[in-house]
Amino acid sequence: MDGIKVLCVENRPEHMATLQCMLEGIGCEVTPATSAGEALDLLAKQPVDGVLLDDNLPCACGVTVRSQMKTLRPDIPVFLFAGVSSQTRCMVRFFDAYLRRREQIEDTQEGLDKEA
């Protein structure tokens, strides 16, 4: 996983800190974003290998943000990072992968390895 650049989009500081620690712990380079607008701006300007996208951003629908990201970078894998809910079950089909909030770091690493 060394050197894989991940754009991590999460608006809650405590979740971002956990994600960043986990991803950096397996060798990823993390670019944090706390909003959809910031994430889209960073995606347009910085090279990243994948996106880990929170499903619950303020004023933004995850599927819409994913579509905007794919317009900018059709090749980029976008992972949905969410809890389990009926809404999530409807959304997963639009994403390259789905990582549940409660998954262990090994599962996160495995998902990233498959896309790298």
ABEGO torsion letter per residue (X at the ends): XBGBBBBBBBABAAAAAAAAAAAAAAGBBBBBBABAAAAAAAAAABBBABBBBBABBBGBBAAAAAAAAAAABAABBBBBBBBBBAAAAAAAAABABBBBAABBAAAAAAAAAAAX
